[in-house]
Amino acid sequence: MDKIKRYVDRFIKKVKANSRYDMSVLEWKILAQEAISGDILNTIGVTFNFGYIKGYKAAIAEMKKSKGSKNQS
C-alpha cells in the first residue's frame, strides 16, 4: 500500500489536478457505506472504475482545453 500511496503522491505533485473531477464527500460516504455493509471487493472494483471514468473525463476536458488554446494562437 505504501508503494501505491507514493505513486499517487508523485503523480499528484507533477500534475495539476482539476478539483472539478474529484470525488465528492457524499460519493466517498456512499462507497464507504457500501463497503461496510456489502461486498468489499465489488465496492473496490466499482470505486476503481468510477475513478477511472472521472479521470477519463478530466483527460478529455484537458485535451479540449489544450486544443482550444492551440487554435487561439
Secondary structure as UniProt FT lines:
FT   HELIX           2..14
FT   HELIX           19..21
FT   HELIX           25..37
FT   HELIX           40..72
//
